[in-house]
Amino acid sequence: MKSREHILIIGAGLCGSLLALRLAQHDYKITLIEKRADLRKADISAGRSINLAFSDRGMKGIKLVGLEKSVQGLCIPMYGRMLHDQQGEMQLSKYSGREGEYINSISRSGLNALLLDAVEKHDNVEIHFNQSCTDVNLEKTSATFEDSENQAQRSFNADYIFGTDGAGSVVRKEMQNQKNFLFSHSQNFLTHGYKELSFPPSESGEYATEKGALHIWPRGENMLIALPNLDKSFTVTLFLAYEGGKYNFNNLNNPEIVEEYFKSIYPDAYKLMPELKTEFFENPTAPLGTVKCSPWTFKNALIMGDAAHAIVPFYGQGMNASFEDVFEFDKILVENNFDVSKSFKVFSETRKPDADAIADLALDNFHEMKSHTAQDIFLQKRKIELALEKEFPKQYSSKYSLVTFEEQISYKTAMDRGRGQDKAILGLLKNNKLHDKQSLKEQLELIRNVTQQILEGDVILEH
Ligand SMILES: Cc1cc2nc3c(=O)[nH]c(=O)nc-3n(C[C@H](O)[C@H](O)[C@H](O)COP(=O)(O)OP(=O)(O)OC[C@H]3O[C@@H](n4cnc5c(N)ncnc54)[C@H](O)[C@@H]3O)c2cc1C
């Protein structure tokens, strides 16, 4: 039987806002509290990724709350990776050989604002901004907040607490502080950080480069990427090591060396960045890391989204995974007759392998994007996979497609099958066993057989 218990959601970012909306639709009483100002009224984008790759798993969560039409209005389709070499040549590598499979560039603040507008329409929701959670009492299901304007302290009690307060979650830290609670936790930083820059629209007011692609400048250890925005600018992100190599974040410390770096390593991108030197020194450099922990629930609290599983951004799946969390939690809640306590436990147990899988896949993709995308063998593999997806749309999906477009299978299944296929194709290419004289059907059979052997081999090893 559906209840109307009181739920406190800490953090009104992407995950917290979608969750609040779904639980409000189920008639729970919701208090949603956010540390920062209301992003619909203040410009608070600095330091956060301005746009994001949004794809089918994220759309599942959006469809659940009935907002797909409004969200589509914010999307710019990206059909593939546009690879830029050091001579300025471009080559499009499509995301899928099937028609109609693409990802989207979406504005973080636009999407968050749309969700908050939808949340606010519900009478059973209260939203508070500028309230930073400073303490959580997990025994009493209460939390204390400090007002960022006048430092006043305020406490809230509820029947349940959700921590959707992002990678640095206060709720997760409180779980870590519990005695007699076997809470496993790891946080691993990359040696690379990121900095956001931009391409403004061209002089004629158009996009400065091809709009329908995610642009990548792979340079071995480091890379630049760019995603389009609705205002015809691009948000450009530099992923660079903090130290080591000729250029790094620590030694790019004056305008001359920044100019030298971009002119020599990213010459075509450099020409599109008139504000490079200003932006480079005004915009923050931020670290990238992976958080894994378990269980995600203690007493009447649950962590979700980045609070439970922050990942590096190289699969473009962090937000998508957080939205899929809401979808999965909702399914479990309904299946368990709206028993929130039971749903916390089931969700924590069943969702964890998928969160681990996408965390690992995102790290794999870091290496693939910055260097493999430019290597011959990976280009050959991509060519074969696109041809197979086109010719046999129902029988073959690359690892990328399994993760990004096959939202009906879990991240764990996508990872296992996708890794097996990758291993099979790369091994066959290295040993000259895949070649032009074979028909595509023969290639498909060969890849499937070897993949199957690899997967069965893994099964034997696991037992
Ligand atoms: C550079 C970069 C690029 C990315 N690109 C992509 C992409 O292309 N596609 C994709 O799917 N994902 C991407 N991600 C990941 C994505 O940003 C996150 O997975 C997503 O934002 C997670 O949503 P969340 O609501 O769990 O956390 P957050 O978005 O971090 O939201 C947490 C909210 O909690 C609030 N909060 C924090 N602490 C407190 C507190 N103490 N009290 C109250 N409120 C608090 C914060 O202010 C924030 O509003 C990227 C991430 C980065 C860093």
The ligand as a Tripos MOL2 file, in Angstrom:
@<TRIPOS>MOLECULE
LIG
   53    58     1     0     0
SMALL
NO_CHARGES

@<TRIPOS>ATOM
      1 C1         34.1790   17.2470  -16.5510 C.3       1 LIG1
      2 C2         32.9740   16.3880  -16.3990 C.ar      1 LIG1
      3 C3         32.2840   15.9870  -17.5270 C.ar      1 LIG1
      4 C4         31.1730   15.1470  -17.4020 C.ar      1 LIG1
      5 N1         30.5380   14.7520  -18.5250 N.ar      1 LIG1
      6 C5         29.4810   13.9170  -18.4380 C.ar      1 LIG1
      7 C6         28.7840   13.5040  -19.6020 C.ar      1 LIG1
      8 O1         29.1510   13.8800  -20.7160 O.2       1 LIG1
      9 N2         27.7190   12.6710  -19.4650 N.ar      1 LIG1
     10 C7         27.3090   12.2180  -18.2500 C.ar      1 LIG1
     11 O2         26.3460   11.4470  -18.2000 O.2       1 LIG1
     12 N3         27.9430   12.6010  -17.1220 N.ar      1 LIG1
     13 C8         29.0040   13.4380  -17.1900 C.ar      1 LIG1
     14 N4         29.6420   13.8420  -16.0520 N.ar      1 LIG1
     15 C9         29.2000   13.2980  -14.7500 C.3       1 LIG1
     16 C10        28.0100   14.0670  -14.1880 C.3       1 LIG1
     17 O3         28.3520   15.4200  -14.0500 O.3       1 LIG1
     18 C11        27.6340   13.4950  -12.8270 C.3       1 LIG1
     19 O4         27.6020   12.1040  -12.8530 O.3       1 LIG1
     20 C12        26.2630   14.0040  -12.3910 C.3       1 LIG1
     21 O5         26.3300   15.4080  -12.2300 O.3       1 LIG1
     22 C13        25.8430   13.3340  -11.0920 C.3       1 LIG1
     23 O6         24.6910   13.9460  -10.5930 O.3       1 LIG1
     24 P1         24.4540   14.0270   -9.0180 P.3       1 LIG1
     25 O7         23.1900   14.7640   -8.8720 O.co2     1 LIG1
     26 O8         24.6310   12.6960   -8.4260 O.co2     1 LIG1
     27 O9         25.6690   14.9070   -8.4790 O.3       1 LIG1
     28 P2         25.9230   16.4610   -8.7100 P.3       1 LIG1
     29 O10        25.5550   16.8440  -10.0780 O.co2     1 LIG1
     30 O11        27.3100   16.7230   -8.2520 O.co2     1 LIG1
     31 O12        24.8970   17.1640   -7.7290 O.3       1 LIG1
     32 C14        25.0620   17.1610   -6.3440 C.3       1 LIG1
     33 C15        24.2830   18.3370   -5.7840 C.3       1 LIG1
     34 O13        24.3930   18.3040   -4.3580 O.3       1 LIG1
     35 C16        24.7180   19.5930   -3.8810 C.3       1 LIG1
     36 N5         25.4410   19.4300   -2.6220 N.ar      1 LIG1
     37 C17        26.7190   19.0050   -2.4610 C.ar      1 LIG1
     38 N6         27.0510   19.0100   -1.1620 N.ar      1 LIG1
     39 C18        25.9540   19.4470   -0.4920 C.ar      1 LIG1
     40 C19        25.6900   19.7060    0.8700 C.ar      1 LIG1
     41 N7         26.6290   19.5200    1.8130 N.pl3     1 LIG1
     42 N8         24.4630   20.1510    1.2300 N.ar      1 LIG1
     43 C20        23.4940   20.3560    0.2710 C.ar      1 LIG1
     44 N9         23.7110   20.1640   -1.0430 N.ar      1 LIG1
     45 C21        24.9210   19.7100   -1.4120 C.ar      1 LIG1
     46 C22        25.5720   20.1880   -4.9960 C.3       1 LIG1
     47 O14        25.6200   21.6040   -4.9200 O.3       1 LIG1
     48 C23        24.8710   19.6780   -6.2290 C.3       1 LIG1
     49 O15        23.8330   20.5230   -6.6490 O.3       1 LIG1
     50 C24        30.7500   14.7050  -16.1250 C.ar      1 LIG1
     51 C25        31.4390   15.1080  -14.9890 C.ar      1 LIG1
     52 C26        32.5360   15.9420  -15.1220 C.ar      1 LIG1
     53 C27        33.2790   16.3630  -13.8940 C.3       1 LIG1
@<TRIPOS>BOND
     1     1     2 1
     2     2     3 ar
     3     2    52 ar
     4     3     4 ar
     5     4     5 ar
     6     4    50 ar
     7     5     6 ar
     8     6     7 ar
     9     6    13 1
    10     7     8 2
    11     7     9 ar
    12     9    10 ar
    13    10    11 2
    14    10    12 ar
    15    12    13 ar
    16    13    14 ar
    17    14    15 1
    18    14    50 ar
    19    15    16 1
    20    16    17 1
    21    16    18 1
    22    18    19 1
    23    18    20 1
    24    20    21 1
    25    20    22 1
    26    22    23 1
    27    23    24 1
    28    24    25 2
    29    24    26 1
    30    24    27 1
    31    27    28 1
    32    28    29 2
    33    28    30 1
    34    28    31 1
    35    31    32 1
    36    32    33 1
    37    33    34 1
    38    33    48 1
    39    34    35 1
    40    35    36 1
    41    35    46 1
    42    36    37 ar
    43    36    45 ar
    44    37    38 ar
    45    38    39 ar
    46    39    40 ar
    47    39    45 ar
    48    40    41 1
    49    40    42 ar
    50    42    43 ar
    51    43    44 ar
    52    44    45 ar
    53    46    47 1
    54    46    48 1
    55    48    49 1
    56    50    51 ar
    57    51    52 ar
    58    52    53 1
@<TRIPOS>SUBSTRUCTURE
     1 LIG1         1 GROUP 0 **** ****
